[in-house]
Amino acid sequence: MYRNSMLKAIRLESTGGFEVGMEIAVKAYIAGYRITEIPYTWYDRTEGTSRFKTFRWLPKYMKWYFLCMFSKKTRVNGIPK
């Protein structure tokens, strides 16, 4: 869940897929918004087959991961927290 004001304050670049969630979390964190994890239960698929393409999705996800890891906000004295 996201606050509407936060979503309006950031500009999304991702075109879809799992990287959108990562982009929102990273940009919110860098902008100084408070982030809280809400636990949930994930149930495995019971029917059909997944269309998830790991190698197509991973580079986009890693872009946001590295942006967060190496942003100035996540560094203390030049060293990642």
N, C-alpha and C positions, 0 to 999 in steps of 0.2 A: 504494500500500500504506500502511496506517495501523497504528499500534500500537493494540492493543485498549484499553490503559489510557487513551490519548488520546481515543478514541471514546467511552469511558464517562464521561470528564470533561467533555465538551461536550454541550449540549442542541441537537439539530437542530430547526430550524423549517421547513425546506423540505419540500415534499410530494413532490418527485421531479424528474426531469429533470436537465439539466446544472447547474442552480444548486446542487444538493446538493454536488457536488465543490468548487465555489467557496466555499460556506458552510463546509465542513470546513477548507479551506485557510486561509481568513480567520480563523476562530475559533481554529485551532491557532496561527497566527502571532501573533495578539493575546495569546493565553494564554502565549506564550513557548516553544512547542515548536519544535524544530529542523525545518526543512523542507528536503528534498533532492529535486531533480528526477531522475527516472530516465528516461533517453531511451527512446523507443520509435518504431516505424515505423507510420505511419498509411497504410492501403491504401484507395484509393477503392472505392466500391461497384461491384460487377460485375453485380449483378442487382437487380431490383426498383426501387422508388422511395422516396425519403426521405419520412418523415412529419414531419420537423423543421419547426417553425413559428417562424421567427426573431422575429416581432413579438410572439408570445405568450411566448417564452422570455426575450427581452432585458431587459425591466423587472426580472424576478426576479434575473437575473445581475448587472445594474447595481447593484442594492441592495447586494449583497455587495462589489462592486468599490468603491463609494463608502464603505462602512463601513470597509474596509481603508485606503483612501487618506486618510481623515480621522480615523482612530483616533489616540488619543494616542500609541500606541507607534510609529506611522509618522511622527511629527512631531518635528522638531528645532527648538527655539526658536519654536514656533508655525507653522513652515513645513513642508509635506510633504517628506519625504526625496526 
